[in-house]
């Protein structure tokens, strides 16, 4: 279920970035400019979301995205009031803590990270050709 949670969260998170960058699936109210906070956030959301979607570099990417969401909350939402329900910051808050969770637990069984780790363990446990020939 960890992998399913990661995949669904990443897909939904990417939609926010795609809206900012591409105007898809819904039009964005301002044109995309990479050299603005919105542009940087959209880029992080699309690229980071794609990496999380496939489970590649899950822990560091999730940590960066958690920080992005904390920054977004305190910059854009908290000045409008204390309570997330009143300041519109529920998604930023939940994404922040969800990504922090992924930073600690990893991407789960269905991730490229896990595939690489399993492949490395299998290679380490396989005897080399010289060991196989000599029996040592």
BELKA-V213915 format. One record per backbone hydrogen bond with DSSP energy under -0.5 kcal/mol. CO is the residue of the C=O (numbers start at 0). NH is the residue of the N-H. Records with the same first field share a line. If there is no record, write none. Layout:
BEGIN
CO = NH  NH
END
This chain:
BEGIN
0 = 4
1 = 5
2 = 6
3 = 7
4 = 8
5 = 9
6 = 10
7 = 11
8 = 12
9 = 13
10 = 14
11 = 15
12 = 15  16
13 = 17
14 = 18
15 = 19
16 = 20
17 = 21  22  23
18 = 22
32 = 35  38
35 = 39
36 = 40
37 = 41
38 = 42
39 = 43
40 = 44
41 = 45
42 = 46
43 = 47  48
44 = 48
45 = 49
46 = 50
47 = 51
48 = 52
49 = 53
50 = 54  55
53 = 111
54 = 56  112
56 = 60
57 = 61
58 = 62
59 = 63
60 = 64
61 = 65
62 = 66
63 = 67
64 = 68
65 = 69
66 = 70
67 = 71
68 = 72
69 = 73
70 = 74
71 = 75  76
72 = 76  77
76 = 79
77 = 80
82 = 85  86
83 = 87  88  89
88 = 92
89 = 93
90 = 94
91 = 95
92 = 96
93 = 97
94 = 98
95 = 99
96 = 100
97 = 101
98 = 102
99 = 103
100 = 103  104
101 = 105
108 = 110
110 = 114
111 = 115
112 = 116
113 = 117
114 = 118
115 = 119
116 = 120
117 = 121
118 = 122
119 = 123
120 = 124
121 = 125
127 = 131
128 = 132
129 = 133
130 = 134  135
END
